[in-house]
Amino acid sequence: MNFILHLGLGSFHRAHQAVYIHELRQQGDLRWAIAGGNLRPDMAETIHALQAQGGRYTLETVTPQGERSYTRIESIQRVIPYQDDLAPLIATGADPATRIISFTVTEAGYYLDANNRLDWATFPDLRADLDAVKDGQAGHTLYGGLVSILRARMRAGAGPVTLMNCDNLRHNGERSRGGLLQFIDALGDGALRAWVETNTTSPNAMVDRITPRPTPDVAERVKAATGWEDKAAVMGESFIQWVIEDNFIAGRPEWEKVGVEMVNSVQAYEEAKIRLLNATHSCIAWAGTLAGYRYIHEGTHDAAIRKMAFDYVTDDAIPVLLPCPINLEQYRDVVLDRFGNPAIADTNQRVAMDAFSKIPGMIAPTIRDQLARGGSFDSVAMLPALFLAYLQRWHAGQIPYTYQDQAMDPAAAQAICEAADPVAAYAADTTLWGEMAGHTQLVETLRKAFARVQAFVAERAGA
């Protein structure tokens, strides 16, 4: 049997990639299975539950009409327990039966700046991980973990392996590969670099399925429907999509038999998804929080918030993506319908997180493209303006949940909020804006957009 070693057994992986392998196995193709574990000691309860359940768990699927169905997923054949030296994970990665190493570590887990360089200055944990690996310890960032695994694989003579990024990151395979090679260069390990260049590939991919954090209600519904007290149940929408560049060095499952689109280039798909779906999702989460909503569907059904999202896509995002093989207007409407599904009960808290990596990755490119073509960007500017208002509430301790952002420097964020001119300070932040930081048109357009956001917030406060 061939294995995919997956790093990051969170809800998204278990509602997305694991489902496709499960469907292949259900068709009788038992040549591939998943072994999975985590690089860090998080999700301990879920990992323990998956171990106790033999890797099995229930996926609850919900349609836009609220119809629910339940599937027991059995593709994770090996759950790797966490230990600090990562020995079981490394051993699995060094096994010749492992042909693919895949990973979901969220957008912020790649530590890349606007120029796709590792941002050593902003992320002290990256530097600490490099030092740990130099000292012969296991790495716990993605790059340190991969180095630990790939060194062992190289020494074992276990053969080539594909490194498959499954996160929402533009050019995700290329960019994570670039980060890995920079990390190896910083280690000074020329032999490993040469081995990685010869014995690995890193296909780009686009992944899509809304997967909220499971609430206790999911387990209760699973038990009522199946009779099984599942401690690792997950829930996702009925929509699912996976587009992968067909660039595998050591074989791959026949994913095309279960609906995966295997293509020569994923660029058009990923640009549409990142700009029309991911950026819009964040827009609704920030605006919804400011309006006092808890869930994404509530903001999507708010006419003013829906218009912000619609106008952003229609006025600014679609024009810079044309020509495109995808019907972008239809894609926009499908996305908004998906976000409006109340049965998903996706929280603003989950979607609002990691803005300091989402703005440069998902929103700034549209502004940059509009600047390059001499166009206005009033509609897309509403998105970062919403986050500035959100950030000010966070600064004042008025966000009704814990905001999480791996890429944010809290001191720098506090300084933006305390500045005499917060808009100018915000527009000058290089983590968010890269080479556009301080651009006159960016400052002016953000200032107008922020005034519109303040009016929106004031109207809701007075309602």
C-alpha positions in Angstrom: 0.0 0.0 0.0 1.2 3.5 -0.8 0.8 6.2 1.8 0.2 10.0 1.9 1.8 11.4 5.0 -0.4 14.4 6.0 0.9 17.0 8.4 -2.0 18.8 10.1 -5.0 16.6 11.0 -7.4 19.5 11.3 -11.0 19.8 10.2 -10.2 21.0 6.7 -8.0 18.0 5.8 -10.5 15.6 7.2 -13.4 17.2 5.3 -11.5 17.6 2.0 -8.4 15.6 1.0 -9.2 12.6 3.2 -12.7 12.4 1.6 -11.3 11.9 -1.9 -9.0 9.1 -0.8 -12.0 7.6 1.1 -14.1 7.7 -2.1 -11.4 5.9 -4.1 -11.1 3.2 -1.4 -14.9 2.8 -1.5 -14.6 2.2 -5.2 -12.3 -0.7 -4.5 -9.0 1.1 -5.1 -7.1 0.3 -1.9 -3.6 1.2 -3.3 -3.5 4.5 -1.3 -4.2 5.5 2.3 -3.3 8.4 4.6 -1.0 8.4 7.6 -1.4 11.7 9.5 0.0 13.6 12.5 0.8 17.1 13.7 4.1 19.0 13.9 3.1 20.7 17.1 1.3 19.5 20.3 -2.1 20.9 19.4 -5.4 19.2 18.8 -4.4 16.6 21.5 -8.0 15.6 22.2 -8.8 15.1 18.5 -5.6 13.1 17.9 -6.4 10.9 20.9 -10.0 10.4 19.6 -8.8 9.5 16.1 -6.3 7.0 17.6 -9.0 5.4 19.7 -11.3 5.2 16.6 -8.7 3.7 14.4 -8.5 6.8 12.3 -12.2 6.7 11.5 -14.6 9.6 12.0 -17.9 10.9 10.6 -18.3 13.7 8.1 -21.6 15.6 8.3 -22.4 17.3 5.0 -24.9 20.1 4.7 -26.5 21.4 1.5 -27.6 25.1 1.1 -31.2 23.8 1.6 -30.2 22.4 5.0 -30.2 18.7 4.1 -27.7 16.7 6.2 -26.0 13.4 5.4 -23.4 11.4 7.2 -20.4 9.5 5.9 -17.9 7.5 8.0 -14.5 8.3 6.6 -11.9 5.5 6.7 -9.0 6.8 4.6 -6.7 7.7 7.5 -5.2 4.2 8.2 -2.5 5.4 10.6 -2.8 8.2 13.2 0.7 9.2 14.3 0.9 10.2 18.0 2.7 13.4 18.8 6.0 13.4 20.6 8.5 16.2 20.8 11.2 14.5 18.8 8.7 13.7 16.0 10.3 10.3 15.8 7.1 8.4 14.6 6.3 11.2 12.1 9.9 11.2 10.8 9.9 7.4 10.5 6.7 7.4 8.4 8.1 10.1 6.2 11.3 8.1 5.6 9.4 4.9 4.7 9.6 4.1 1.0 5.8 3.4 1.1 5.2 7.1 1.7 5.0 8.6 -1.8 3.4 12.0 -1.0 3.9 14.3 2.0 1.0 16.8 2.1 0.2 19.5 4.6 -2.3 22.0 5.9 -0.7 24.6 8.2 -2.9 27.7 7.4 -1.8 30.7 5.3 0.3 32.2 8.1 2.3 29.0 8.6 4.6 29.7 5.6 6.3 32.8 7.0 6.7 34.5 3.6 6.9 38.2 3.0 5.5 40.0 -0.1 8.5 39.0 -2.1 8.2 35.3 -1.1 11.2 35.5 1.1 11.2 33.9 4.6 10.5 36.7 7.1 13.0 35.9 9.8 12.7 39.3 11.5 8.9 39.1 12.0 8.8 35.5 13.1 11.1 34.6 16.0 9.7 31.1 16.1 11.1 30.5 12.6 14.6 31.5 13.7 14.3 29.4 16.9 13.2 26.4 14.7 16.3 26.9 12.5 18.5 26.9 15.6 16.8 23.8 16.9 17.4 21.9 13.6 21.0 23.0 13.6 21.4 21.5 17.0 20.1 18.2 15.8 16.6 18.5 17.2 13.3 18.0 15.3 11.8 21.1 13.7 8.2 22.1 14.5 7.5 24.7 11.8 6.5 23.3 8.4 10.0 23.9 7.1 11.9 22.5 10.1 9.5 19.5 10.2 10.0 18.8 6.5 13.8 19.1 6.9 13.8 16.6 9.7 11.7 14.2 7.6 13.5 14.7 4.3 17.0 14.3 5.9 15.9 10.9 7.3 14.4 9.9 3.9 17.6 10.9 2.1 19.8 8.9 4.6 17.5 5.9 4.3 17.6 5.9 0.5 13.8 5.8 0.5 13.5 7.4 -2.9 11.6 10.4 -4.4 8.5 12.0 -2.7 6.0 14.7 -3.7 5.5 17.6 -1.4 1.8 18.7 -1.7 0.6 21.9 -0.3 -3.2 21.9 0.5 -3.5 25.4 1.9 -5.2 28.5 0.6 -2.0 30.1 -0.7 -1.5 31.5 -4.2 1.0 29.3 -6.1 1.1 27.2 -3.0 3.4 24.5 -4.2 6.0 26.9 -5.7 5.9 29.2 -2.6 6.2 26.5 0.0 9.0 24.9 -2.0 10.8 28.3 -2.2 10.4 28.7 1.6 11.8 25.2 2.2 14.8 25.7 0.0 15.5 29.1 1.8 15.3 27.3 5.1 17.7 24.6 3.9 20.1 27.3 2.6 20.1 29.0 6.0 21.0 25.6 7.5 23.9 25.4 5.1 23.0 21.8 4.1 24.1 21.6 0.5 23.6 17.9 0.3 20.0 18.1 1.4 19.3 20.9 -1.0 20.6 18.9 -3.9 18.6 15.9 -2.9 15.4 17.9 -2.5 15.9 19.5 -6.0 16.4 16.1 -7.6 14.0 13.9 -5.6 10.9 16.0 -4.9 8.2 17.9 -6.8 5.8 20.5 -5.4 2.6 20.7 -7.4 0.4 23.8 -7.1 -3.2 23.1 -6.0 -6.5 24.9 -5.3 -8.7 23.6 -2.5 -12.2 24.6 -1.6 -14.7 23.5 0.9 -16.2 25.6 3.8 -15.4 23.6 7.0 -16.3 25.3 10.2 -14.8 24.3 13.5 -16.9 21.5 14.8 -19.2 22.4 17.7 -20.7 19.9 20.2 -23.9 20.1 18.1 -22.1 18.2 15.3 -21.3 15.2 17.6 -24.8 15.2 18.9 -26.3 15.1 15.4 -23.9 12.4 14.4 -24.9 10.3 17.4 -28.6 10.8 16.7 -28.2 9.9 13.0 -25.7 7.0 13.3 -25.8 5.8 16.9 -22.0 6.4 17.1 -20.5 8.6 19.8 -17.9 10.0 17.5 -15.3 12.2 19.3 -13.7 13.4 16.1 -16.7 14.3 13.9 -16.4 17.1 11.4 -18.9 19.1 9.3 -18.6 20.7 5.8 -20.8 22.2 3.1 -21.9 20.0 0.2 -19.7 22.0 -2.2 -16.2 20.5 -2.7 -13.5 21.2 -5.2 -9.8 20.3 -5.7 -7.7 21.3 -8.7 -4.2 19.9 -8.8 -1.2 20.5 -11.1 -0.3 17.0 -12.4 3.3 17.1 -11.2 4.0 14.0 -9.0 7.4 12.4 -8.9 6.6 9.2 -7.1 3.1 8.3 -8.3 -0.3 9.5 -7.2 -3.9 8.2 -6.6 -6.3 8.3 -9.6 -8.0 11.3 -8.1 -9.7 12.1 -11.4 -12.0 9.1 -10.9 -13.5 10.9 -7.8 -13.9 14.4 -9.2 -10.5 16.0 -8.7 -9.4 18.2 -11.7 -5.9 17.3 -12.7 -4.6 20.1 -14.8 -1.4 21.6 -16.3 -1.9 24.9 -14.5 -4.1 25.9 -11.6 -3.5 29.7 -11.9 -6.9 30.7 -13.2 -8.7 28.6 -10.6 -6.6 29.8 -7.6 -6.8 33.5 -8.6 -10.6 33.2 -8.8 -10.9 31.3 -5.6 -8.5 33.5 -3.5 -9.8 36.8 -4.7 -13.5 36.0 -5.2 -14.0 33.6 -2.4 -11.4 33.9 0.3 -11.2 37.7 0.2 -15.0 38.0 0.2 -15.2 35.6 3.1 -12.9 37.9 5.2 -14.9 40.9 4.1 -18.1 39.4 5.5 -16.4 38.2 8.7 -14.9 41.6 9.6 -18.1 43.5 8.6 -20.3 41.0 10.4 -18.3 41.3 13.6 -18.5 45.1 13.4 -22.3 44.8 12.9 -22.7 42.5 16.0 -23.2 39.2 14.1 -21.7 35.9 15.2 -22.1 33.9 12.0 -21.0 34.3 8.4 -24.5 33.6 7.0 -25.9 36.5 9.1 -23.6 39.0 7.5 -24.2 37.5 4.1 -27.9 38.2 4.4 -27.3 41.7 5.6 -28.0 43.9 2.5 -25.3 46.4 3.2 -22.6 43.8 3.9 -23.6 41.7 0.9 -23.3 44.8 -1.3 -19.8 45.5 0.0 -18.8 42.0 -1.0 -20.6 42.1 -4.3 -19.2 45.5 -5.3 -15.7 44.4 -4.4 -15.9 41.4 -6.7 -17.8 43.2 -9.5 -16.0 46.5 -9.6 -12.4 45.6 -8.8 -11.6 41.9 -8.7 -13.3 40.6 -11.9 -11.9 43.3 -14.2 -8.3 42.4 -13.3 -8.9 38.7 -13.7 -10.2 38.9 -17.3 -9.8 37.1 -19.7 -10.6 34.0 -17.7 -11.8 30.5 -18.6 -14.1 30.6 -15.6 -17.5 32.4 -15.6 -16.6 34.8 -12.8 -20.0 36.4 -12.4 -21.5 33.0 -11.9 -18.7 32.0 -9.6 -19.4 35.2 -7.5 -23.0 34.4 -7.1 -22.4 30.7 -6.2 -19.9 31.9 -3.5 -22.4 34.3 -1.9 -25.1 31.6 -1.9 -22.7 29.2 -0.2 -21.8 31.9 2.4 -25.5 32.4 3.1 -26.1 28.8 4.1 -27.3 29.0 7.7 -26.9 25.3 8.3 -23.1 25.7 8.1 -23.1 28.1 11.1 -19.6 29.2 10.2 -18.3 31.8 12.7 -16.9 35.2 12.1 -14.2 34.3 14.6 -12.8 31.5 12.4 -12.9 33.4 9.2 -11.7 36.7 10.6 -8.4 35.3 11.8 -4.9 35.8 10.2 -5.6 39.1 8.5 -2.0 40.1 8.5 -1.3 37.3 6.1 -4.7 37.4 4.3 -4.5 41.1 3.3 -1.2 40.8 1.5 -2.1 37.4 0.0 -5.7 37.8 -0.9 -6.6 41.6 -1.1 -3.5 43.6 -1.8 -2.9 41.9 -5.2 -6.2 43.4 -6.6 -5.2 46.9 -5.4 -1.7 46.4 -6.9 -3.3 45.3 -10.2 -5.7 48.3 -10.3 -2.8 50.7 -9.6 -0.8 49.1 -12.4 -3.6 49.6 -14.9 -4.3 53.2 -13.6 -7.7 52.2 -12.3 -9.6 53.1 -9.1 -9.9 50.7 -6.3 -12.6 52.2 -4.1 -14.6 48.9 -3.7 -11.6 46.6 -2.8 -10.3 49.3 -0.3 -13.4 48.7 1.8 -12.0 45.3 2.8 -8.8 46.5 4.5 -10.7 49.5 5.8 -13.1 47.1 7.5 -10.2 45.3 9.1 -8.7 48.6 10.4 -12.0 49.3 12.2 -12.0 45.7 13.4 -8.4 46.2 14.6 -9.4 49.3 16.5 -12.1 47.3 18.3 -9.5 44.6 19.1 -7.2 47.3 20.5 -10.0 48.5 22.7 -10.8 45.0 23.9 -14.3 45.1 22.2 -14.1 42.0 20.0 -16.4 39.4 21.5 -14.0 36.5 20.9 -10.3 35.8 20.8 -8.6 37.1 17.7 -5.8 34.9 16.4 -3.2 36.0 13.9 0.1 34.3 13.5 1.5 37.0 11.3 0.6 40.0 13.4 3.1 41.8 15.6 0.8 42.8 18.5 3.0 45.8 19.4 2.9 47.1 15.8 -0.8 46.6 15.6 -1.3 48.5 18.9 0.9 51.3 17.5 -1.3 51.6 14.4 -4.4 52.0 16.5 -2.7 54.6 18.8 -1.2 56.7 16.0 -2.3 60.3 15.5 -3.4 59.2 12.0 -4.3 55.5 12.1 -5.1 55.3 8.4 -1.7 56.6 7.4 0.0 54.3 9.9 -2.0 51.3 8.7 -1.2 52.1 5.0 2.5 52.4 5.9 2.8 48.8 7.4 5.1 46.8 5.1 3.8 43.5 6.4 0.4 44.3 4.9 1.4 46.3 1.9 5.0 45.4 0.8 6.3 47.9 -1.8 2.9 49.7 -1.8 3.3 50.8 1.8 2.8 54.6 2.1 1.7 55.0 -1.6 -0.3 58.2 -1.8 -3.2 56.7 -3.7 -3.4 53.8 -1.2 -3.5 56.3 1.7 -6.1 58.5 0.1 -8.4 55.6 -1.0 -8.1 53.8 2.3 -9.0 57.1 4.0 -12.2 57.4 2.0 -13.1 53.8 2.5 -12.5 54.0 6.3 -14.9 57.0 6.5 -17.5 54.8 4.8 -16.8 52.0 7.2 -17.2 54.4 10.2 -20.5 55.5 8.8 -21.6 51.9 8.5 -20.5 51.2 12.1 -22.2 54.3 13.4 -25.5 53.4 11.6 -25.4 50.0 13.2 -24.7 51.4 16.6 -27.7 53.7 16.3 -30.0 51.1 15.0 
